[in-house]
Every structure is written in structure tokens, then in C-alpha cells.
Amino acid sequence: MLFKDDLYKIAKARLKKDDDVFDVIQETMITVFKSIRKLKDPSCFKAWLIKILISKSNNLYKKDSKKKIVALDDIQNYKKSDYLDIESIEATLDFNFICKHLKYEERIIIMLFYMERFTDKEIGKILSLNENTVKTKRTRTIQKLKKILEGGEKRYV
């Protein structure tokens, strides 16, 4: 799949469990397949795809946030070695840093701008925000990241 890594990172920015991420990606692809005729401008396909993914991720997040139960399987399946894969650490360091230290809206704006190379205007359309709002939030988030890296601001975990 052409956008597999991009979709994974965007969904993972909202959802914690990989099973949920993969389910949302699958649901997104089904929706895209069924609704492809509604896409008016093929050059906007990726933005349209990501907008659907974000919507589905948010829906699942809201549904799951009402549940406060931790599954016993999740606790039993935890393995330290899963988090110590040296080869994957470098590849995911920036992504994990963003996910751990920023709020959801900040994460998604930074990811769409720097990782997916969308403009502020395109991000605004995807997130239903004004272009200037996106630019302001992006600028503030960059300042926040600088403070975090300098050790002067609260980190979100």
C-alpha cells in the first residue's frame, strides 16, 4: 500500500494500541474504496484519505475513552524486549518524541506539516481549521518543542 507508513503514523498519533490502528486503517480503506466516486479532484486524494482516517481515529478514540478498563491480556502480553529493538529506535525516535510530548492536535499538525509535507491551508481543510489558526498552532508547538528540548516545559506522557 502506497501510504501505509503515513497512515500508520497518523492513526498512531491518536490511538495507542496497534490493533486499533490497523482496524482504523482498514475501515478507512473500505470507506475510500466505497466512496472514491465522491472525490472530485484526484490531486487531493491523499488529503481526502487522511481526513477520513483522522475522523475514524477520533471516533474510535472517543468510543474507547469512555472505557477505563485495562485488559488482562494487555498486561500479560507486555514484553520489555518489544521496546528495546535497537534497529527500530532510530527510525521511530522523532515520531515517538512527538507522540509522547505533545497533545493530539499539536501532534497531528506537526506530523501533517513536516512528515507529510502538507501546507497550512491543506492542513486547515483536513482538520476543519482556518489556515491562520493552523499556522499559529504550528508556530506555538515548535516553540513548545524547543522548550521541552531545553528542559524547561512540562512533558506529556
Backbone bond lengths (Angstrom), bond angles and torsions (degrees), N, CA, C in turn:
res aa  C-N    CA-C-N  psi(-1)  N-CA   C-N-CA  omega(-1)  CA-C   N-CA-C  phi
1 M - - - 1.454 - - 1.533 107.74 -
2 L 1.301 115.92 132.63 1.450 123.26 -173.39 1.533 113.79 -61.45
3 F 1.330 117.39 -40.12 1.470 121.08 -174.73 1.526 112.77 -106.88
4 K 1.328 118.36 19.57 1.461 122.91 -172.60 1.533 112.81 -52.28
5 D 1.322 117.58 -52.85 1.469 120.77 -177.42 1.515 111.79 -65.30
6 D 1.323 116.27 -39.85 1.464 120.60 179.54 1.525 110.76 -62.81
7 L 1.320 116.15 -46.72 1.469 120.57 -179.51 1.520 110.78 -63.72
8 Y 1.315 116.49 -40.49 1.468 120.41 179.40 1.531 110.53 -59.92
9 K 1.320 116.57 -49.52 1.465 120.13 -177.18 1.527 111.83 -63.81
10 I 1.304 116.71 -40.01 1.465 119.87 -179.15 1.525 110.62 -67.41
11 A 1.328 117.43 -44.17 1.465 120.06 178.41 1.529 110.66 -68.17
12 K 1.319 117.06 -38.01 1.475 121.47 -179.51 1.526 111.30 -66.35
13 A 1.314 117.35 -25.61 1.461 120.39 177.14 1.520 110.96 -64.73
14 R 1.327 117.42 -23.19 1.462 121.89 -179.10 1.534 112.08 -105.30
15 L 1.308 116.89 -37.03 1.463 121.64 -173.41 1.522 110.64 -110.21
16 K 1.314 117.11 143.59 1.461 120.36 -176.52 1.519 113.15 -88.79
17 K 1.319 117.36 -40.78 1.463 120.48 -174.19 1.525 111.11 -86.26
18 D 1.322 115.28 133.24 1.461 120.24 179.50 1.525 111.85 -60.81
19 D 1.318 117.53 -35.25 1.469 120.02 178.35 1.528 110.22 -59.22
20 D 1.313 116.57 -42.64 1.470 120.60 178.05 1.528 111.07 -65.45
21 V 1.323 115.78 -40.73 1.466 120.57 179.44 1.526 110.10 -59.90
22 F 1.327 115.85 -48.24 1.467 119.67 -178.62 1.525 111.76 -66.63
23 D 1.329 116.87 -36.11 1.471 120.01 176.75 1.524 111.04 -63.34
24 V 1.324 115.96 -43.36 1.470 120.42 -179.25 1.528 110.61 -66.39
25 I 1.311 116.91 -39.53 1.465 120.10 177.69 1.530 109.86 -63.19
26 Q 1.316 115.68 -42.98 1.469 119.49 178.99 1.531 111.30 -63.46
27 E 1.322 116.61 -45.17 1.469 120.51 177.73 1.534 110.69 -61.32
28 T 1.310 116.14 -39.26 1.464 120.72 178.29 1.525 110.70 -61.71
29 M 1.320 116.38 -46.17 1.465 120.04 -178.50 1.534 111.01 -64.46
30 I 1.318 117.28 -36.90 1.465 120.84 177.19 1.525 109.73 -64.42
31 T 1.323 116.38 -45.85 1.465 120.97 178.89 1.524 110.92 -61.68
32 V 1.322 116.75 -43.77 1.464 121.14 179.43 1.532 110.08 -61.87
33 F 1.315 116.24 -44.84 1.462 120.43 179.71 1.530 111.02 -60.50
34 K 1.329 115.81 -43.77 1.469 119.93 -178.93 1.524 112.81 -71.69
35 S 1.326 116.96 -27.85 1.466 120.77 -172.43 1.519 114.11 -109.69
36 I 1.304 118.58 9.86 1.464 121.47 -173.55 1.528 112.55 -57.37
37 R 1.296 116.83 -29.65 1.474 120.18 179.70 1.533 112.23 -67.48
38 K 1.327 116.76 -21.34 1.459 120.45 -179.96 1.527 112.65 -78.01
39 L 1.321 116.67 -15.53 1.462 121.15 179.40 1.521 109.12 -71.92
40 K 1.321 115.77 116.19 1.463 121.01 -175.15 1.530 112.62 -82.70
41 D 1.312 116.82 -36.22 1.460 121.04 -176.50 1.531 109.35 -122.37
42 P 1.328 118.78 105.93 1.467 121.58 -178.45 1.532 114.11 -56.98
43 S 1.324 117.76 -24.93 1.466 119.43 178.98 1.533 111.85 -69.76
44 C 1.326 117.09 -14.50 1.467 122.33 178.77 1.535 112.21 -98.65
45 F 1.324 116.78 14.07 1.468 120.59 -175.17 1.522 112.39 -56.18
46 K 1.325 117.58 -49.77 1.466 120.41 -176.38 1.528 111.70 -62.08
47 A 1.307 117.20 -43.87 1.472 120.31 178.36 1.527 110.40 -62.66
48 W 1.329 116.50 -40.78 1.465 122.15 178.80 1.533 109.98 -63.71
49 L 1.316 116.62 -44.96 1.459 122.68 178.17 1.530 111.06 -59.69
50 I 1.320 116.32 -46.05 1.464 120.96 -178.96 1.523 111.23 -67.24
51 K 1.310 117.38 -36.69 1.466 120.44 177.82 1.533 110.27 -62.57
52 I 1.308 117.16 -41.90 1.467 121.25 177.34 1.527 109.83 -64.33
53 L 1.326 116.97 -44.54 1.466 121.54 179.45 1.524 111.41 -60.38
54 I 1.322 117.11 -45.05 1.466 120.87 179.83 1.522 110.17 -62.72
55 S 1.307 117.03 -42.36 1.459 120.90 179.03 1.524 110.98 -61.22
56 K 1.319 116.80 -46.38 1.465 120.46 -179.92 1.526 111.39 -67.37
57 S 1.330 117.35 -37.81 1.466 121.14 177.12 1.525 110.73 -63.75
58 N 1.326 116.26 -43.82 1.466 120.33 179.14 1.528 111.26 -63.71
59 N 1.323 116.77 -40.25 1.469 120.42 179.07 1.525 110.93 -62.05
60 L 1.327 116.82 -45.54 1.462 119.87 179.61 1.525 110.70 -67.37
61 Y 1.321 116.95 -39.24 1.463 120.89 178.70 1.529 110.62 -60.29
62 K 1.331 116.43 -45.74 1.468 120.39 179.20 1.521 110.89 -62.78
63 K 1.318 115.90 -41.94 1.467 120.99 179.46 1.532 110.41 -63.48
64 D 1.338 116.73 -45.32 1.459 121.17 -178.46 1.524 113.16 -74.36
65 S 1.333 117.58 -27.28 1.461 119.42 -177.89 1.529 111.64 -69.06
66 K 1.315 116.32 -18.84 1.460 120.04 176.28 1.520 111.45 -75.01
67 K 1.327 116.25 -21.99 1.463 122.14 178.75 1.518 108.17 -91.45
68 K 1.314 117.21 130.00 1.464 121.00 179.90 1.527 111.52 -114.72
69 I 1.315 117.60 17.46 1.456 122.14 -176.01 1.525 109.13 -95.50
70 V 1.330 116.28 134.89 1.455 121.55 175.57 1.521 107.29 -98.82
71 A 1.309 117.04 125.31 1.451 121.38 -178.74 1.524 110.28 -69.67
72 L 1.333 115.74 138.69 1.455 121.45 178.71 1.528 110.23 -60.62
73 D 1.328 117.01 -36.30 1.467 121.07 178.35 1.521 111.61 -59.31
74 D 1.335 116.64 -38.22 1.460 120.13 179.53 1.518 111.37 -62.71
75 I 1.315 116.17 -38.82 1.464 120.60 179.83 1.527 110.35 -71.91
76 Q 1.340 116.88 -43.94 1.458 121.14 -177.53 1.522 112.28 -69.37
77 N 1.337 117.62 -30.30 1.458 120.73 -177.23 1.519 113.92 -85.10
78 Y 1.324 117.02 -2.28 1.459 120.61 179.52 1.531 109.54 -67.56
79 K 1.310 116.14 128.74 1.458 121.97 176.99 1.512 108.09 -131.35
80 K 1.303 116.47 129.84 1.455 119.50 178.75 1.520 111.31 -59.43
81 S 1.309 117.07 -36.10 1.461 120.47 -176.63 1.527 112.19 -62.27
82 D 1.341 117.93 -25.21 1.457 121.01 178.09 1.528 111.57 -61.83
83 Y 1.309 116.32 -27.95 1.455 120.54 -175.78 1.526 112.63 -101.64
84 L 1.321 117.14 2.64 1.452 120.23 -176.91 1.521 112.85 -115.95
85 D 1.306 118.28 22.24 1.452 122.99 178.72 1.527 107.99 -74.14
86 I 1.313 116.20 100.86 1.460 122.36 -172.64 1.524 112.16 -59.23
87 E 1.329 117.85 -39.54 1.462 120.89 -177.73 1.521 112.28 -63.29
88 S 1.321 116.97 -34.63 1.463 119.05 -177.22 1.527 112.52 -87.13
89 I 1.318 117.40 -13.78 1.464 120.01 -177.86 1.528 111.43 -62.15
90 E 1.312 117.53 -48.27 1.464 120.07 -178.74 1.522 111.67 -63.45
91 A 1.331 116.36 -38.75 1.463 120.29 -177.40 1.516 112.50 -68.18
92 T 1.332 117.07 -28.47 1.461 120.11 -175.61 1.517 114.05 -110.26
93 L 1.308 117.83 2.83 1.462 120.93 -174.91 1.521 112.52 -57.77
94 D 1.310 117.87 -51.33 1.455 120.02 -178.39 1.521 111.20 -63.26
95 F 1.326 116.62 -44.04 1.457 121.33 179.62 1.529 110.87 -61.38
96 N 1.334 117.10 -47.28 1.465 120.58 179.81 1.520 111.46 -64.56
97 F 1.316 117.18 -38.57 1.466 120.68 177.96 1.523 109.62 -59.57
98 I 1.325 116.79 -46.50 1.462 121.32 179.71 1.524 110.42 -61.70
99 C 1.321 116.49 -45.73 1.469 120.17 -177.93 1.520 112.59 -64.30
100 K 1.309 116.99 -36.38 1.462 119.83 -175.57 1.522 113.78 -81.73
101 H 1.313 117.49 -23.36 1.454 118.95 -170.36 1.521 115.29 -113.37
102 L 1.316 116.74 -2.09 1.459 118.90 -178.57 1.522 111.03 -125.75
103 K 1.325 115.19 154.90 1.459 121.06 173.24 1.523 108.37 -72.77
104 Y 1.319 116.05 164.00 1.462 120.62 -173.93 1.530 113.28 -54.73
105 E 1.307 117.89 -51.57 1.469 119.78 -176.83 1.523 110.90 -62.13
106 E 1.313 117.09 -38.47 1.460 120.67 177.15 1.533 110.16 -63.78
107 R 1.334 116.29 -44.65 1.471 120.74 179.76 1.519 111.58 -58.71
108 I 1.317 116.08 -47.99 1.462 119.55 -173.68 1.529 111.17 -68.17
109 I 1.320 117.25 -37.37 1.467 120.29 178.15 1.531 110.43 -65.58
110 I 1.317 117.02 -45.69 1.468 120.85 179.59 1.525 110.71 -63.63
111 M 1.328 116.93 -43.64 1.461 120.33 -179.57 1.524 111.66 -64.23
112 L 1.323 116.73 -44.96 1.460 119.42 -178.79 1.533 111.46 -66.33
113 F 1.323 116.40 -36.00 1.470 119.69 -177.83 1.526 111.68 -76.07
114 Y 1.330 117.15 -52.27 1.455 120.11 -172.34 1.528 114.10 -89.46
115 M 1.304 117.41 -35.72 1.468 119.40 -177.67 1.522 112.51 -89.39
116 E 1.322 116.08 -37.21 1.469 119.75 -177.92 1.522 112.77 -99.91
117 R 1.328 116.72 -9.17 1.466 122.74 176.07 1.533 114.15 63.25
118 F 1.346 116.65 32.81 1.457 119.63 173.67 1.522 108.71 -81.34
119 T 1.329 116.46 151.62 1.461 120.79 175.84 1.528 108.60 -80.37
120 D 1.334 116.04 167.90 1.461 120.29 177.20 1.531 110.32 -60.13
121 K 1.314 116.05 -38.06 1.466 120.54 179.44 1.532 110.94 -63.73
122 E 1.338 116.99 -44.83 1.464 121.25 179.12 1.529 111.15 -65.29
123 I 1.316 116.46 -40.69 1.467 120.57 177.92 1.522 109.66 -63.22
124 G 1.317 116.04 -40.75 1.458 120.48 177.33 1.520 111.36 -57.69
125 K 1.322 116.89 -42.95 1.460 120.30 178.34 1.521 111.18 -65.87
126 I 1.321 117.39 -42.56 1.463 121.57 -179.41 1.522 110.88 -62.92
127 L 1.337 116.62 -43.48 1.467 121.77 -174.82 1.529 113.39 -96.55
128 S 1.314 117.02 2.34 1.472 122.40 -177.20 1.529 111.34 57.54
129 L 1.314 115.26 48.08 1.461 122.75 177.76 1.527 109.07 -125.04
130 N 1.320 116.02 156.99 1.451 121.87 175.16 1.532 108.73 -69.07
131 E 1.320 117.00 144.66 1.463 121.87 -179.66 1.535 111.43 -55.93
132 N 1.330 117.36 -42.87 1.469 120.75 179.76 1.527 111.70 -66.67
133 T 1.317 116.65 -33.85 1.466 120.57 176.92 1.516 109.74 -64.02
134 V 1.328 116.59 -43.80 1.465 120.91 178.70 1.524 110.17 -60.86
135 K 1.334 116.61 -45.85 1.468 120.69 -179.18 1.528 110.82 -61.78
136 T 1.333 116.78 -43.43 1.464 121.08 179.25 1.524 110.93 -63.23
137 K 1.329 116.63 -46.58 1.472 120.51 -179.52 1.526 110.79 -64.30
138 R 1.324 116.68 -39.07 1.462 120.71 179.00 1.527 110.04 -64.38
139 T 1.323 117.30 -45.06 1.460 121.73 179.84 1.532 110.88 -62.17
140 R 1.326 116.38 -44.68 1.473 120.17 178.95 1.527 111.52 -64.88
141 T 1.318 116.02 -36.54 1.466 119.87 179.70 1.523 110.66 -67.62
142 I 1.321 117.16 -39.30 1.469 120.87 176.99 1.531 109.77 -62.21
143 Q 1.328 116.52 -42.23 1.464 120.24 177.77 1.532 110.16 -63.48
144 K 1.311 116.26 -39.88 1.465 121.67 178.63 1.530 110.23 -63.39
145 L 1.324 116.91 -44.05 1.466 120.72 178.39 1.526 111.32 -61.37
146 K 1.323 116.46 -39.85 1.462 120.05 178.17 1.528 110.67 -62.07
147 K 1.335 116.43 -42.02 1.470 120.30 178.54 1.521 110.96 -65.16
148 I 1.327 116.59 -40.65 1.464 120.45 178.92 1.528 109.75 -62.07
149 L 1.318 116.46 -45.37 1.468 120.26 -179.11 1.525 111.82 -65.38
150 E 1.330 115.82 -29.07 1.470 119.71 176.93 1.525 110.79 -84.09
151 G 1.332 118.37 -5.65 1.447 122.59 177.51 1.509 115.18 85.02
152 G 1.332 117.48 18.63 1.447 118.91 -174.34 1.516 116.36 -110.14
153 E 1.323 119.49 14.03 1.462 119.29 -179.15 1.526 110.83 -143.15
154 K 1.312 114.33 154.73 1.462 122.12 179.11 1.531 109.94 -59.63
155 R 1.315 116.11 139.26 1.452 121.57 177.98 1.524 108.84 -106.57
156 Y 1.319 116.12 140.23 1.456 122.04 179.26 1.522 109.27 -93.94
157 V 1.304 116.71 126.38 1.467 120.70 179.02 1.498 109.44 -123.01
